[in-house]
Amino acid sequence: MPGSNPLFGLNTLGGALAVQTKDGDRHPGSSLQLTAGSHGRMQAEAEAGGHDARGLSWYGTANVFKDGGWRDASRSRLVQAFGKLGWHHGATQVWLSASGASSDLYGNGLQD
């Protein structure tokens, strides 16, 4: 969204981003993906969402990544999670979302 608009608050002269996340109404169901590779690389991704007749919806996703590294002392670990709980009735919508992450990443250069 280019341009300055007081709707987005102070100091938005360069523009603003509006991010819309998944929810259980439009993305019901679940999935799981597991991958593995050389040097101890493993990744797991999971997501699940759903809704009920009362207007409640939920969505959650998590990602875990581990890499043993091909160089000495280059192990990495990343954990991410996101959750969203919502309710709607007619034109009224209320959403509560939370996210968190923990990382221990190493990007060793070519020299020791």
C-alpha positions, 0 to 999 in steps of 0.5 A: 500500500504505497503513500502516506496514510494516517490510518497506519500511524505515524512515520508511514511515508514509505507505505505499509504492509497488511498481512492476512494469516490463515484461519480455520474458516478458510483453511480447515484440515491438517497436514504434516511434512517431514524431511531429512538430509545429509549432515543431520538435517531434519525438518518437521512442519505441521498445521491444523485448522477447523471451525464449528457451527457456533462461529468459533475457528482455530488454526495452528502451525509449527516448524522445527528445523535442525542442521548438524552442519557440514563444517565444524561447530556449525550446528543450527536449530530453529523452532517456530509456532503460530496460533490463531483463535477466532469468532464471527457472527454476522459482520462481527469478527474477533481474532486473537493470534500469537507467535513465537520462535527460538533459534540458535543459528550459526553461519560460519564463513569459509575461514576458521 
